[in-house]
Amino acid sequence: MINFHRNERAASLPARLSRSWLLVSAAATEEVIAQALESEADSVIIDLEDGCPADQKDAARERVVAVLNGGAASAWVRINGIESDHWAKDLEALNNAAGLKGVMLAMTEHPDHVTRTAMMLPAGTPVIALIETALGMVNVVRIAKAPGTFRLAFGQGDYRRDTGVSDDPIALAFARSQMVLASRVGGLAGPIDGPSVGKYGSDLIKDCAVTTSHGMTGKLTLDPAQTETINLGLAPSSDEIAWARELLQKSEGDSVPKDGSYLPRLARARKVSSLAKTYGLWRS
């Protein structure tokens, strides 16, 4: 039996502030799942949907419950969409998973998809609504306001297949902006962007810049090697931290000129300070 564990930083981070969301197949070996749980990902999602072949779902579901009941692991689980025959099976099994942090619901298209899912889980279990179709995007505000919705996530690949939209950031700008506005209206944390498959280093940093420019605050990944870059790319930059520290120091001495922009800038500086401290970036 593998001794699963999470690093202390990731284990203590509230999921509403998670930047990197690492998907790992439920059909993977225990060694691969252990690698995911030991990565620098802020949150780990064990995938019972696309990442798990249909003929392996039943066995994988049992393995996931065993892992989450082992006493050393806690994780999120992506479950199959409500139209799937596996949806009810996933929920029934996860009711007995002690280490379940929450679920990501695939193919969310209506608010009642979230509500019905939440009602079949232990009270208070958070549900991330994965928006992957045109219908889901049209209903995204109602989904964000549905009882049980914790955050929104962008299933970019399936959304592109459903709509024919390219992967150009401009082509996807409307969808990303819709999810950000819906999250704000629904009182949710910023939405989680789709993955950047096969990108690393500066290329991945550029994609993270697209994510943050739209107001999204998390990003899916399929590769543990991407997690540290995503965490860096979605955290306050060194320039932002320096600016926030300077403004906060001046505000304490009441030496900042007061105009109409002061209070919004002060609020932004406090937010940057809080995030930087949470992510371990606020150095003296």
C-alpha positions as CSV (number, residue, x, y, z in Angstrom):
1,M,0.0,0.0,0.0
2,I,1.4,3.4,-1.0
3,N,1.7,6.0,1.8
4,F,0.0,9.0,0.2
5,H,0.5,12.5,1.6
6,R,0.2,16.1,0.6
7,N,2.8,18.8,1.2
8,E,1.8,21.0,4.1
9,R,1.4,24.1,2.1
10,A,-1.1,22.6,-0.4
11,A,-2.9,20.7,2.4
12,S,-3.6,23.8,4.3
13,L,-4.6,26.0,1.4
14,P,-8.3,26.8,1.1
15,A,-9.7,25.3,-2.1
16,R,-11.3,28.7,-3.1
17,L,-7.7,29.9,-3.4
18,S,-6.3,26.9,-5.2
19,R,-4.4,27.9,-8.4
20,S,-3.2,24.5,-9.9
21,W,-5.8,21.7,-10.1
22,L,-4.1,18.5,-11.1
23,L,-6.2,15.8,-12.8
24,V,-5.0,12.2,-12.4
25,S,-6.8,9.2,-13.8
26,A,-8.6,7.0,-11.4
27,A,-7.4,4.1,-13.5
28,A,-3.8,5.0,-12.9
29,T,-1.6,2.9,-10.6
30,E,-1.3,3.8,-6.9
31,E,2.3,5.0,-7.7
32,V,1.0,7.5,-10.2
33,I,-1.8,8.7,-7.9
34,A,0.8,9.0,-5.1
35,Q,3.0,11.2,-7.4
36,A,0.0,13.5,-8.0
37,L,-0.7,13.8,-4.3
38,E,2.9,14.5,-3.6
39,S,3.2,17.2,-6.3
40,E,3.1,20.9,-5.8
41,A,-0.5,21.1,-7.1
42,D,-2.7,23.2,-4.8
43,S,-5.5,20.7,-5.4
44,V,-5.6,17.2,-6.8
45,I,-8.6,15.7,-8.7
46,I,-8.9,12.0,-9.2
47,D,-10.7,11.5,-12.5
48,L,-13.5,9.0,-12.9
49,E,-14.7,10.6,-16.1
50,D,-12.7,11.3,-19.4
51,G,-9.4,10.1,-17.8
52,C,-10.9,6.7,-17.0
53,P,-11.8,4.1,-19.8
54,A,-15.4,3.0,-19.7
55,D,-14.5,-0.7,-19.0
56,Q,-12.3,0.3,-16.0
57,K,-14.7,2.7,-14.3
58,D,-16.2,0.2,-11.8
59,A,-12.8,-1.1,-10.7
60,A,-11.4,2.4,-10.6
61,R,-14.3,3.7,-8.5
62,E,-13.6,1.0,-5.9
63,R,-9.9,1.9,-5.9
64,V,-10.6,5.6,-5.4
65,V,-12.8,4.9,-2.4
66,A,-10.1,2.6,-0.9
67,V,-7.5,5.3,-1.4
68,L,-9.6,8.0,0.2
69,N,-10.5,5.7,3.1
70,G,-6.8,4.8,3.7
71,G,-6.4,7.7,6.2
72,A,-3.5,9.3,4.5
73,A,-5.1,10.8,1.3
74,S,-7.6,13.5,0.6
75,A,-8.6,14.7,-2.8
76,W,-11.3,15.9,-5.1
77,V,-12.9,13.5,-7.6
78,R,-14.2,14.3,-11.0
79,I,-17.4,12.3,-11.5
80,N,-19.3,11.5,-14.7
81,G,-22.0,13.8,-16.0
82,I,-25.6,13.5,-14.8
83,E,-26.7,11.9,-18.1
84,S,-24.2,9.1,-17.7
85,D,-25.1,5.7,-16.2
86,H,-22.0,6.1,-14.0
87,W,-23.2,9.3,-12.3
88,A,-25.3,7.6,-9.6
89,K,-22.7,4.9,-9.1
90,D,-20.0,7.5,-8.5
91,L,-22.1,9.4,-5.9
92,E,-23.2,6.2,-4.1
93,A,-19.6,5.1,-3.8
94,L,-18.2,8.5,-2.7
95,N,-20.7,8.8,0.1
96,N,-18.4,6.3,1.8
97,A,-15.1,8.1,1.0
98,A,-13.8,9.7,4.2
99,G,-11.0,11.7,2.4
100,L,-13.3,13.3,-0.2
101,K,-12.7,17.0,-0.4
102,G,-15.4,17.6,-3.0
103,V,-16.5,16.7,-6.5
104,M,-16.1,18.2,-10.0
105,L,-19.2,17.5,-12.0
106,A,-18.5,16.8,-15.7
107,M,-20.8,18.2,-18.4
108,T,-22.7,20.6,-16.2
109,E,-25.5,22.2,-18.3
110,H,-28.3,23.2,-15.9
111,P,-28.4,24.4,-12.3
112,D,-30.3,21.4,-11.2
113,H,-27.4,19.2,-12.3
114,V,-25.4,20.7,-9.4
115,T,-28.2,20.7,-6.9
116,R,-29.1,17.1,-7.5
117,T,-25.5,16.1,-7.2
118,A,-25.1,18.0,-4.0
119,M,-28.2,16.4,-2.5
120,M,-26.8,12.9,-3.1
121,L,-23.5,13.7,-1.3
122,P,-22.9,14.3,2.4
123,A,-24.2,17.7,3.5
124,G,-21.9,20.5,2.7
125,T,-19.8,18.7,0.1
126,P,-18.6,21.3,-2.4
127,V,-19.3,20.8,-6.1
128,I,-17.3,22.4,-8.9
129,A,-19.4,22.8,-12.0
130,L,-17.4,21.9,-15.1
131,I,-18.7,23.9,-18.1
132,E,-18.0,22.0,-21.3
133,T,-20.8,22.8,-23.8
134,A,-22.6,25.7,-25.4
135,L,-25.7,25.0,-23.3
136,G,-23.7,25.0,-20.1
137,M,-22.2,28.4,-21.1
138,V,-25.6,29.9,-21.9
139,N,-26.8,28.8,-18.4
140,V,-23.6,29.6,-16.6
141,V,-25.0,32.4,-14.4
142,R,-27.9,30.2,-13.2
143,I,-25.4,27.4,-12.6
144,A,-23.1,29.7,-10.6
145,K,-26.1,30.7,-8.4
146,A,-27.3,27.1,-7.9
147,P,-27.3,25.7,-4.3
148,G,-24.2,23.6,-4.0
149,T,-22.0,25.3,-6.6
150,F,-18.5,25.9,-5.1
151,R,-16.6,27.1,-8.2
152,L,-16.9,27.0,-11.9
153,A,-14.3,25.3,-14.2
154,F,-13.8,25.6,-18.0
155,G,-13.8,22.3,-19.9
156,Q,-12.1,24.0,-22.8
157,G,-11.5,20.9,-25.0
158,D,-15.1,19.6,-25.0
159,Y,-16.3,23.2,-25.3
160,R,-14.3,23.7,-28.5
161,R,-15.5,20.4,-29.9
162,D,-19.1,21.3,-29.1
163,T,-18.9,24.8,-30.6
164,G,-16.2,24.6,-33.3
165,V,-14.3,27.5,-31.6
166,S,-10.5,27.5,-32.1
167,D,-8.0,27.6,-29.2
168,D,-7.1,31.2,-30.0
169,P,-7.3,33.3,-26.8
170,I,-9.4,35.9,-28.6
171,A,-11.9,33.2,-29.8
172,L,-12.2,31.9,-26.2
173,A,-12.3,35.4,-24.6
174,F,-16.1,35.5,-24.5
175,A,-16.4,32.1,-22.7
176,R,-13.8,33.0,-20.1
177,S,-15.4,36.4,-19.5
178,Q,-18.8,34.9,-19.1
179,M,-17.5,32.5,-16.5
180,V,-15.8,35.3,-14.6
181,L,-19.0,37.4,-14.6
182,A,-21.1,34.4,-13.5
183,S,-18.8,33.7,-10.7
184,R,-19.0,37.3,-9.5
185,V,-22.8,37.3,-9.7
186,G,-22.9,33.9,-7.9
187,G,-20.6,35.0,-5.1
188,L,-18.0,32.4,-6.0
189,A,-14.2,32.5,-6.1
190,G,-12.7,33.1,-9.5
191,P,-13.3,30.3,-12.1
192,I,-10.8,27.6,-13.0
193,D,-9.4,27.8,-16.6
194,G,-8.8,24.8,-18.9
195,P,-5.5,23.0,-19.2
196,S,-2.5,24.0,-21.5
197,V,-1.6,20.5,-22.7
198,G,2.1,20.1,-23.5
199,K,3.2,23.6,-22.6
200,Y,6.0,24.5,-20.2
201,G,8.2,27.4,-19.2
202,S,7.5,30.7,-20.9
203,D,4.8,29.2,-23.1
204,L,2.8,28.1,-20.0
205,I,3.5,31.4,-18.3
206,K,1.9,33.2,-21.3
207,D,-1.2,31.0,-21.0
208,C,-1.4,31.8,-17.3
209,A,-1.3,35.5,-18.2
210,V,-4.3,34.9,-20.5
211,T,-6.0,33.2,-17.6
212,T,-5.4,36.0,-15.1
213,S,-6.1,38.8,-17.6
214,H,-9.7,37.5,-17.9
215,G,-10.1,37.4,-14.1
216,M,-9.8,33.6,-13.7
217,T,-7.9,32.4,-10.7
218,G,-7.3,28.7,-11.2
219,K,-6.1,26.4,-13.9
220,L,-6.5,22.7,-14.7
221,T,-3.5,20.6,-15.6
222,L,-2.9,17.0,-16.5
223,D,0.8,17.1,-15.7
224,P,2.5,17.4,-12.3
225,A,5.4,19.1,-14.0
226,Q,3.2,22.1,-14.8
227,T,2.0,22.7,-11.3
228,E,4.8,24.9,-10.0
229,T,4.7,27.1,-13.1
230,I,0.9,27.5,-12.8
231,N,1.3,28.4,-9.1
232,L,3.8,31.1,-10.0
233,G,1.8,32.4,-13.0
234,L,-1.4,32.7,-11.1
235,A,0.1,34.3,-7.9
236,P,0.8,38.0,-7.4
237,S,4.0,38.9,-9.3
238,S,7.1,40.3,-7.5
239,D,6.3,43.7,-9.0
240,E,2.7,43.6,-7.6
241,I,4.0,42.6,-4.2
242,A,6.6,45.4,-4.1
243,W,3.9,47.9,-5.2
244,A,1.4,46.6,-2.5
245,R,4.1,46.7,0.2
246,E,5.1,50.2,-0.6
247,L,1.5,51.5,-0.7
248,L,0.6,49.8,2.6
249,Q,3.7,51.2,4.3
250,K,2.8,54.6,3.1
251,S,-0.8,54.3,4.1
252,E,0.3,53.4,7.7
253,G,2.2,56.7,7.8
254,D,-0.7,58.6,6.1
255,S,1.7,59.9,3.5
256,V,-0.2,58.9,0.4
257,P,-2.0,61.6,-1.5
258,K,-5.7,61.0,-1.3
259,D,-7.8,61.1,-4.4
260,G,-10.7,59.1,-5.9
261,S,-8.4,56.3,-6.8
262,Y,-6.9,55.8,-3.3
263,L,-9.4,53.5,-1.7
264,P,-9.6,51.1,-4.7
265,R,-5.8,51.0,-4.8
266,L,-5.6,50.4,-1.1
267,A,-8.2,47.5,-1.4
268,R,-6.1,46.0,-4.2
269,A,-2.9,46.3,-2.2
270,R,-4.5,44.5,0.8
271,K,-5.8,41.8,-1.5
272,V,-2.3,41.3,-3.0
273,S,-0.8,41.2,0.4
274,S,-3.3,38.6,1.7
275,L,-2.8,36.4,-1.4
276,A,1.0,36.7,-1.2
277,K,1.0,35.7,2.5
278,T,-1.3,32.8,1.8
279,Y,0.9,31.5,-1.0
280,G,4.1,32.1,1.0
281,L,5.4,34.9,-1.2
282,W,5.3,37.8,1.3
283,R,8.9,38.1,2.3
284,S,10.3,40.8,4.6
